[in-house]
Amino acid sequence: MSAVKVSFNSRLRSLLVLALIAGGVVALRLTDIQLLSHDRYLKLAERNRTQVLYQTAPRGRIFTADGKAVASNAPSFDLYYLSAGPKEESYFARLAQDFAPRLGMDKEKVLEKLRQGAKSGKAVALAENLSPKSVMALKELQLYYPGVYVIEENKRVYPYGIFASHLIGYLGSMEGDEWKNRDLSLDYRLDAKIGKNGLEKKFEKELKGRDGGVFLEVDYRGRVRRVIEDRKWQPGSDLYLTLNYAVQRAAEEGLKNSMTGRGAAVALDPRTGAVLALATAPAFEPGMFVPYDDEPQPKSKRISEYNLAVQGIYPPASTFKVITAIAAIEKGGFNPEKTIYCPGYYDAGSRVFKCWGVHQHDNFFEGMADSCDVYFYTLAAQTGPAAIEKTQRMFQFGKPTGIDLPGEKAGNLYGPTKRARNRSYWFIGDTLNLSIGQGELLVTPIKMAQFAAALASRGKIWRPYYLDRLVSNQTGKIIQQGQPELLGTVDIKDSTWDLIFKALKQTVDSGTASRVKMKGLNVYGKTGTAQNPHGDDHGWFMAFAGRPGEEPSLAVAVFVEFGKGGSSAAGPIAREMIKAYFGIEEEPLRRAESAGGTASSRKMVIPTAPAAQIMSNMDTMQRLVLSIGQAQSGGEE
């Protein structure tokens, strides 16, 4: 008997211990729910009794330096039926009859959505992303139909169309990987629009605001009972760029209306490196990715995201003659008044290299103004390729400019050192090609603009930057500010700079760059025509300008793909950019010759009949070379 009693007491104690343990677990759980995790469970409970109709916040705007909002927002509307309203079939029939035509929808489709909402007890979207012109009539009808609710949202708009499209970028719907890798601190929804390219993508976190919404009370079955709160959105931060609206517009219009409609134009402030224009053609309409649903949709949304201004690499052609000249002057023994005779070709012994004209006797200033290839062939042969390569490196050729944009190409520095590293030979022909910017030498349009700015500032190489400031719309404070950054300086003699400035000024005043000659401005420039084995030659124009008595404040580089000639294709675009920057309305001074020639052509002869006489004194191989032309020789400027 005692053994049974002991066994019973043991079991009783075990049950008591289990009861205490269970009670402790329950107490701990209650403590967690009531105290430790109270806020979390309160939110869950709140979520169970509420439904939210989200309202997209306005993205931060993007402004030019002169205050143009080139990316902004416009109202967009969603039409909802809330099941707290009437649910009779007759009511639905009248509602569908009135709303369907204004929504551009079939009546039966509207009825189907209304019935779906009534059955589920949840809010249902009848139509989304409606334009303001459509919603005015809907708001009037809303007065007569309880349960219909118009929600105002925001959509991205680009008031100036293609303006700086490759820089600004565009929006698109969030895709699978983007959703998985999204920033959890931002309130993205499955149908969210995010930056896909350009500044819209780079500053996505800053531009995106905090969405608002209409908070609805629902019962335990999810049926809408009432509107609890209409919570206002918080707009994103605003971007202020260094772009000059007039200069950018002139660049884009010029490229669009050029011979091929393909190319790039870049303008920099040579005192800081600020980007005043960054244009690539063909451009695209960023607004086509965010149209209203009740307006005609674009037939195709295929575009090229290739930003030729920072990714396109081409030979710089005769614009590079400035480097050859600096190398020759710095080496010593250079006489700018010494003339070199140009018969229209240069005999290198084993090969004959053409010039684009017969310039007869040219000194340095005339050689630069005429862009005489023979003058620079001779200069390069006397100077040597090592000095030319060294000068390239001083101006940071073969390196990216450092602009904060994805995919910038570095180009290719060309010289005997690199060739030696590859264990290949360097020939006299390589030196001659290098002297006029041909061969393996490659640059981007933005590199040429950086080079023009370095010339204008007498040797300061700035990193190009486009962000002036990023400003919070909540506090008005500056979150981020762009700053000039000096990458290096070119250490050459003041007398060298003086000669270069004089030569480039004469090139504008009476030479191949005379298209940009203007009253009241000091303009310096150089043309270039890059040989292209795959089709028509490419056109270059490099220039910088300032008002008399002031340091140059504008540097430009214009490239027209397949433009045939730098003066004719790229020159007019550079002229319009300069006029836009300085606010010049009158036409530039007319040159002595027609648009097809240059003021310096008074002593230049195109080698037609005289070339035949020249050729008669040459051996058979040289005649053949001249007759077919050299792919490496300079073309018409």
C-alpha positions in Angstrom: 0.0 0.0 0.0 2.8 2.4 0.9 4.5 1.7 -2.4 1.3 2.7 -4.3 1.0 5.8 -2.3 4.6 6.8 -3.0 4.1 6.2 -6.8 0.9 8.3 -6.7 2.7 11.2 -4.9 5.6 11.0 -7.4 3.2 11.3 -10.3 1.4 14.2 -8.7 4.6 16.0 -8.3 5.5 15.4 -11.9 2.2 16.7 -13.1 2.6 19.8 -10.8 6.0 20.4 -12.3 4.6 20.1 -15.8 1.8 22.4 -14.9 4.2 25.0 -13.6 6.4 24.7 -16.7 3.3 25.1 -19.0 2.1 28.1 -16.9 5.6 29.6 -17.2 5.6 29.2 -20.9 2.1 30.8 -21.2 3.2 33.7 -18.9 6.3 34.3 -20.9 4.3 34.3 -24.1 1.8 36.7 -22.7 4.6 38.9 -21.5 6.1 38.9 -25.0 2.8 39.7 -26.6 1.7 42.3 -24.1 5.0 44.0 -23.4 8.1 43.0 -25.4 6.4 42.6 -28.9 3.4 44.8 -28.2 4.1 47.3 -31.0 4.7 44.5 -33.6 1.5 42.7 -32.8 -0.4 45.9 -32.6 0.7 46.7 -36.2 -0.3 43.2 -37.3 -3.7 43.6 -35.7 -4.1 47.0 -37.3 -3.1 45.6 -40.7 -5.8 42.9 -40.3 -8.4 45.6 -39.9 -7.2 48.1 -42.4 -6.6 48.1 -46.2 -4.4 50.7 -47.9 -4.8 52.2 -51.3 -1.3 53.5 -52.0 -0.6 56.8 -53.6 2.8 57.2 -55.4 4.8 60.0 -54.1 6.2 62.7 -56.4 9.8 61.9 -57.4 12.4 64.6 -56.8 12.6 67.0 -59.7 15.7 67.5 -61.9 16.7 71.1 -62.7 19.2 72.7 -65.0 21.6 75.4 -63.7 19.2 78.1 -65.0 16.1 76.7 -63.2 14.4 74.6 -65.9 12.6 71.5 -64.5 13.6 68.9 -67.1 12.2 66.0 -65.0 9.1 66.7 -63.0 5.7 65.1 -62.0 2.2 65.3 -63.2 -1.0 64.0 -61.5 -2.2 60.5 -62.3 -5.5 59.0 -61.1 -6.8 55.6 -60.1 -10.5 54.9 -59.9 -11.6 52.4 -57.1 -14.9 50.9 -56.1 -15.1 50.4 -52.3 -17.5 47.6 -51.2 -18.8 49.8 -48.4 -21.0 51.4 -51.0 -24.3 50.1 -52.6 -24.1 46.6 -54.0 -27.4 46.2 -55.8 -27.2 44.9 -59.4 -29.2 47.8 -60.7 -26.8 50.3 -59.1 -23.8 48.4 -60.7 -25.6 48.6 -64.1 -26.1 52.3 -63.9 -22.5 52.9 -62.7 -21.0 50.8 -65.5 -23.3 52.5 -68.1 -21.9 55.9 -67.1 -18.3 55.1 -66.4 -17.4 52.6 -69.1 -17.4 55.1 -72.0 -15.2 57.6 -70.1 -12.8 54.8 -69.2 -12.6 53.5 -72.7 -13.7 50.1 -71.4 -16.4 47.6 -72.2 -19.4 47.9 -69.9 -19.3 44.2 -69.1 -15.7 44.4 -68.0 -16.6 47.2 -65.5 -19.6 45.2 -64.3 -17.3 42.2 -63.7 -14.9 44.2 -61.6 -17.8 45.7 -59.5 -19.2 42.2 -58.8 -15.7 41.0 -57.9 -15.4 43.8 -55.4 -18.8 43.2 -53.9 -18.1 39.5 -53.5 -14.6 39.9 -52.0 -15.6 42.9 -49.9 -12.3 44.5 -50.9 -11.5 47.7 -52.8 -11.1 47.0 -56.5 -9.4 49.2 -59.1 -11.7 49.9 -62.0 -9.0 51.8 -63.9 -5.5 53.1 -63.1 -3.0 55.7 -64.4 -5.6 58.0 -65.8 -4.8 61.4 -67.3 -6.2 64.6 -65.8 -8.4 65.2 -68.9 -10.2 61.9 -68.3 -10.6 62.2 -64.6 -12.5 65.5 -64.5 -15.7 63.8 -65.8 -15.1 60.9 -63.5 -14.9 63.2 -60.4 -18.2 64.7 -61.4 -19.8 61.3 -61.7 -18.3 60.3 -58.3 -20.7 62.7 -56.6 -23.6 60.5 -57.8 -22.2 57.1 -57.1 -21.3 56.3 -53.4 -18.5 53.8 -53.1 -16.6 55.2 -56.1 -13.3 56.8 -55.0 -10.8 58.7 -57.2 -7.2 58.3 -55.9 -4.6 60.9 -57.0 -1.1 59.6 -57.6 1.9 61.0 -59.5 3.7 60.0 -62.6 7.1 61.1 -64.0 7.0 63.6 -66.9 9.8 65.1 -69.0 8.5 68.6 -70.1 11.3 69.1 -72.6 11.2 65.7 -74.4 14.6 64.3 -75.4 16.5 66.9 -73.4 19.7 65.3 -72.0 17.9 61.9 -72.2 21.1 59.9 -72.1 22.2 61.7 -68.9 18.8 61.9 -67.1 17.7 58.4 -68.0 14.2 57.0 -67.7 11.9 54.9 -65.4 10.5 51.4 -65.9 8.6 48.8 -64.0 10.5 46.9 -61.3 11.5 43.4 -62.5 12.2 40.2 -60.6 15.8 40.6 -59.7 15.3 44.3 -58.9 12.5 43.3 -56.5 14.6 40.7 -54.8 17.5 43.2 -54.4 15.4 46.3 -53.6 16.3 48.6 -50.8 14.1 47.5 -47.9 14.2 50.9 -46.3 12.1 52.2 -49.3 8.4 51.4 -49.6 8.4 49.7 -53.0 5.3 48.0 -54.3 5.2 45.2 -56.9 4.0 47.7 -59.6 6.6 50.4 -58.6 8.4 52.4 -61.3 12.1 52.8 -60.6 15.1 54.4 -62.3 16.5 52.2 -65.1 19.2 54.4 -66.5 21.1 57.6 -66.1 20.5 59.9 -63.1 17.1 58.4 -62.5 18.9 55.1 -61.6 22.0 56.6 -60.0 19.9 58.8 -57.6 17.0 56.4 -57.2 17.1 56.4 -53.4 17.3 60.2 -53.2 14.7 60.9 -55.9 12.1 58.4 -54.6 9.8 59.9 -52.1 7.6 58.2 -49.4 4.3 57.0 -50.7 1.0 58.1 -49.1 -2.3 56.3 -49.2 -5.9 56.1 -48.2 -6.3 53.9 -45.2 -9.6 52.0 -45.1 -11.2 50.1 -42.1 -12.3 46.6 -42.9 -14.2 44.0 -40.9 -13.0 40.5 -40.1 -14.0 39.3 -43.6 -12.0 42.1 -45.2 -15.0 44.2 -46.2 -14.5 48.0 -46.3 -16.4 49.8 -43.5 -15.0 53.4 -43.7 -12.1 55.6 -44.6 -9.8 56.0 -41.6 -7.1 58.4 -43.0 -5.9 60.0 -46.2 -2.2 60.1 -45.5 -0.1 62.6 -47.6 3.0 61.5 -49.5 6.5 62.9 -49.0 8.2 64.0 -52.2 11.8 63.0 -53.1 14.8 65.2 -53.0 15.5 67.6 -56.0 18.6 67.4 -58.2 20.2 70.6 -59.5 22.6 70.1 -62.4 25.3 72.2 -63.9 23.7 71.9 -67.3 23.1 75.2 -69.2 19.6 74.8 -70.8 20.4 76.9 -73.9 23.7 75.3 -74.6 22.3 71.8 -74.2 19.4 72.6 -76.4 21.7 74.0 -79.1 23.8 70.9 -79.0 20.8 68.6 -79.3 19.2 70.6 -82.1 22.5 70.8 -84.0 23.1 67.0 -83.8 19.5 66.2 -84.7 19.7 68.4 -87.8 23.2 67.4 -88.8 24.0 65.4 -92.0 23.6 62.0 -90.3 21.8 62.8 -87.0 24.5 60.8 -85.2 27.1 62.2 -82.9 27.9 63.9 -79.6 28.5 67.3 -78.2 30.0 68.2 -74.9 30.6 71.7 -73.3 32.6 72.3 -70.1 33.4 75.3 -67.9 37.2 75.3 -68.2 37.5 77.0 -64.9 35.9 74.2 -62.9 35.1 71.2 -65.1 31.3 71.7 -64.7 29.4 70.1 -67.5 27.4 72.7 -69.4 26.1 70.3 -72.1 26.3 66.5 -72.7 24.4 65.5 -75.8 24.2 62.2 -77.7 22.3 61.6 -80.9 20.1 59.9 -81.6 18.4 60.7 -78.4 15.2 59.1 -77.0 11.9 60.3 -75.4 12.1 59.2 -71.8 8.4 59.9 -71.2 7.4 57.0 -73.5 8.2 54.6 -70.7 5.6 56.1 -68.3 2.5 57.0 -70.5 -1.0 57.4 -69.2 -3.0 54.2 -69.7 -5.9 56.1 -71.4 -3.7 57.7 -74.0 -2.2 56.3 -77.2 0.7 54.0 -76.3 4.1 54.2 -78.2 4.4 51.5 -80.9 7.9 50.6 -79.7 9.9 51.3 -76.6 13.2 50.1 -78.0 16.0 52.6 -77.6 19.8 52.7 -77.6 21.3 53.3 -74.2 24.7 53.7 -75.7 26.0 57.1 -74.6 28.3 58.1 -77.5 29.6 61.1 -75.6 31.3 59.0 -73.0 31.5 55.6 -74.7 32.2 56.3 -78.3 35.9 56.1 -79.2 37.3 57.5 -82.5 40.6 59.0 -83.8 40.8 62.7 -82.9 42.2 63.5 -86.4 43.6 67.1 -86.9 42.4 68.3 -83.5 45.4 66.3 -82.3 47.8 68.6 -84.2 47.8 70.8 -81.1 49.6 68.0 -79.2 52.1 67.7 -82.0 52.7 71.4 -81.9 53.2 71.6 -78.1 55.6 68.7 -78.3 57.7 70.4 -81.0 57.7 73.8 -79.2 58.6 72.3 -75.9 61.5 70.2 -77.3 63.3 73.4 -78.3 64.7 75.0 -81.4 61.3 75.7 -82.8 60.8 78.7 -85.1 57.1 79.6 -85.6 58.0 81.8 -88.6 59.9 79.1 -90.5 57.9 78.0 -93.5 57.5 74.5 -94.8 56.5 73.8 -98.4 53.4 71.7 -99.0 53.1 70.3 -102.6 50.1 68.2 -101.5 52.0 65.2 -100.3 54.9 64.1 -98.1 57.4 61.6 -99.4 58.4 59.3 -96.5 60.7 57.2 -98.6 58.9 53.9 -98.7 55.5 55.6 -98.7 53.8 58.8 -99.8 51.4 60.5 -97.5 48.8 62.9 -98.9 47.7 66.3 -97.6 44.1 67.4 -98.2 45.3 70.4 -100.2 48.4 72.1 -101.8 49.2 74.8 -99.2 52.5 75.9 -100.7 54.6 77.7 -98.1 53.1 77.7 -94.5 54.6 78.9 -91.3 53.4 77.5 -87.9 50.3 79.8 -87.6 49.3 79.3 -91.2 50.0 75.5 -91.0 47.6 75.3 -88.0 45.0 77.6 -89.7 45.1 75.6 -92.9 45.4 72.3 -91.0 48.2 71.4 -93.4 49.1 67.8 -93.0 52.5 68.2 -94.6 53.5 70.9 -92.1 52.7 68.5 -89.2 54.3 65.5 -90.9 57.5 67.5 -91.2 57.2 68.8 -87.6 56.6 65.3 -86.2 59.6 63.8 -88.2 61.8 66.5 -86.6 60.3 66.2 -83.1 60.1 62.4 -82.8 57.3 60.2 -81.6 58.6 59.9 -78.0 58.0 63.7 -77.4 54.6 63.5 -78.9 53.7 60.5 -76.7 55.0 62.3 -73.6 52.8 65.3 -74.4 49.8 63.0 -74.8 50.4 61.6 -71.3 50.6 65.1 -69.9 47.1 65.8 -71.1 46.0 62.3 -69.8 45.1 60.8 -73.2 44.4 57.1 -72.8 42.7 57.7 -69.4 38.9 58.2 -68.7 38.0 61.8 -67.7 36.6 60.5 -64.4 33.0 61.8 -65.0 30.7 59.9 -62.6 28.8 58.0 -65.3 28.8 54.3 -66.0 30.6 52.8 -68.9 33.0 55.6 -69.7 35.7 54.4 -72.2 39.4 55.4 -71.7 40.3 55.6 -75.3 43.7 54.5 -76.5 47.1 56.3 -76.1 49.3 55.8 -79.1 53.1 55.9 -79.1 56.3 54.0 -79.4 56.5 53.0 -75.7 53.2 51.1 -75.9 54.2 49.5 -79.2 57.6 48.4 -77.7 55.7 46.8 -74.7 53.8 44.7 -77.3 57.2 43.8 -78.9 56.3 45.3 -82.3 58.2 47.8 -84.4 57.5 51.6 -84.8 57.9 53.0 -88.3 58.1 56.5 -89.7 54.6 56.0 -91.0 53.4 55.5 -87.4 54.9 58.9 -86.5 53.2 60.6 -89.4 49.9 59.1 -88.6 50.2 60.0 -84.9 51.1 63.7 -85.8 47.7 64.2 -87.4 45.6 62.1 -84.9 45.2 59.0 -87.0 46.3 55.4 -86.5 45.6 53.6 -83.2 45.0 56.8 -81.2 41.4 56.9 -79.9 39.4 59.4 -77.8 35.9 60.0 -76.6 34.0 63.2 -77.2 34.1 64.0 -73.5 37.9 63.5 -73.5 38.2 66.0 -76.3 36.1 68.5 -74.3 38.3 67.9 -71.3 41.3 68.5 -73.6 39.8 71.8 -75.0 39.1 72.9 -71.4 42.8 72.1 -70.4 44.0 74.3 -73.3 41.6 77.1 -72.4 42.8 77.1 -68.7 46.4 76.8 -69.8 47.0 73.4 -68.4 44.4 72.6 -65.7 42.8 69.2 -66.1 39.5 69.1 -64.3 37.3 66.1 -63.6 34.0 66.8 -65.4 31.0 66.9 -63.0 27.3 67.5 -63.6 25.8 67.6 -60.0 25.5 71.1 -58.5 23.5 70.1 -55.5 21.0 67.6 -54.1 18.3 69.3 -51.9 15.9 67.7 -49.5 12.3 68.7 -50.1 11.5 68.0 -46.4 14.1 70.3 -44.8 15.4 72.4 -47.7 18.9 71.5 -46.7 21.6 70.5 -49.2 22.3 66.7 -48.9 25.1 66.6 -51.4 27.0 69.2 -53.4 29.2 68.9 -56.4 32.8 70.2 -56.2 35.4 71.0 -58.8 38.3 68.4 -58.7 41.6 69.1 -60.2 43.1 65.9 -61.7 46.4 67.4 -62.8 48.2 70.3 -64.5 50.2 70.5 -67.7 53.6 72.0 -66.9 54.8 73.8 -70.1 56.3 77.2 -70.7 54.1 80.3 -70.8 55.6 81.1 -74.2 54.3 77.8 -75.5 50.8 78.6 -74.4 51.0 82.0 -76.1 52.0 80.4 -79.4 49.2 77.8 -79.1 46.6 80.4 -78.3 47.8 82.6 -81.2 47.6 79.7 -83.6 44.2 78.5 -82.6 42.9 82.1 -82.7 44.2 82.5 -86.3 42.5 79.1 -87.1 39.2 80.8 -86.2 39.9 84.2 -87.6 41.1 83.1 -91.1 41.4 79.3 -91.2 39.4 76.1 -91.2 37.6 76.9 -87.9 36.3 80.3 -89.2 32.7 79.1 -88.8 32.8 80.1 -85.1 34.3 83.6 -85.6 32.0 86.0 -83.8 32.0 89.7 -82.9 32.7 90.6 -79.3 34.3 87.2 -78.5 37.8 85.7 -78.5 37.2 82.2 -80.0 40.0 79.6 -80.4 39.4 76.4 -82.3 40.5 73.4 -84.4 38.8 71.2 -86.9 39.4 67.5 -87.6 38.3 64.9 -90.1 38.8 61.4 -88.9 39.4 58.7 -91.6 36.9 55.9 -91.4 37.6 52.6 -93.2 34.0 51.6 -92.8 32.3 54.5 -94.5 32.3 58.3 -94.6 34.8 60.2 -92.5 33.9 61.5 -89.1 33.8 65.3 -88.3 35.4 66.9 -85.2 35.3 70.5 -84.0 37.1 71.6 -80.8 36.9 75.2 -79.5 37.0 77.4 -76.4 35.9 81.0 -76.0 35.8 84.0 -73.7 34.9 87.7 -73.7 37.8 90.1 -74.4 39.8 90.8 -71.3 38.4 87.7 -69.5 39.7 84.1 -69.3 37.9 81.6 -71.5 34.7 80.3 -69.8 33.5 77.8 -72.3 35.1 74.8 -73.9 33.3 72.6 -76.5 33.9 69.4 -78.5 31.5 68.3 -81.2 31.6 65.0 -83.1 29.4 64.1 -86.0 29.6 60.4 -87.0 30.0 60.0 -90.8 29.9 63.8 -91.1 32.6 63.8 -93.8 34.2 67.1 -92.6 34.8 68.7 -89.2 34.3 72.3 -90.4 31.1 71.6 -92.4 29.5 69.0 -90.1 30.6 69.8 -86.6 31.4 73.5 -86.9 27.9 74.9 -87.2 26.9 73.0 -84.0 29.8 74.4 -82.1 28.9 77.8 -83.3 25.3 77.6 -82.0 26.5 76.3 -78.7 28.9 79.2 -78.3 26.2 81.7 -79.3 23.8 80.1 -76.8 26.2 80.3 -73.9 27.2 83.9 -74.5 23.6 85.0 -75.5 24.7 86.2 -79.0 21.8 86.7 -81.4 23.4 88.0 -84.5 24.9 85.8 -87.1 28.7 85.1 -87.0 30.9 87.0 -89.4 30.8 85.7 -92.9 34.0 84.1 -94.2 35.7 85.3 -97.3 34.8 82.2 -99.1 31.5 80.3 -99.4 30.4 77.7 -96.9 32.3 75.0 -98.8 35.7 76.7 -98.4 37.8 78.6 -95.9 39.2 82.1 -95.7 42.7 80.7 -95.9 42.0 79.0 -99.2 43.3 82.1 -101.1 46.7 80.4 -101.2 45.6 76.7 -101.0 45.0 74.7 -104.1 43.0 71.4 -104.1 45.2 68.9 -105.9 43.4 68.1 -109.1 45.3 69.1 -112.3 48.5 70.1 -110.4 48.5 66.7 -108.8 48.8 65.1 -112.2 51.9 67.1 -112.9 53.3 66.2 -109.5 52.6 62.6 -110.1 54.5 62.6 -113.4 57.7 63.1 -111.5 57.2 60.2 -109.2 57.9 56.5 -109.5 55.2 54.0 -110.3 54.5 53.0 -106.7 54.2 56.6 -105.5 51.8 57.4 -108.3 49.6 54.4 -107.3 49.6 55.5 -103.7 48.6 59.0 -104.5 45.9 57.9 -107.0 44.2 55.6 -104.5 44.9 57.7 -101.4 46.2 56.6 -98.1 43.8 55.4 -95.5 46.1 57.1 -92.9 46.3 60.5 -94.6 44.3 63.5 -93.6 41.1 64.3 -95.3 39.2 67.5 -96.1 38.9 69.7 -92.9 
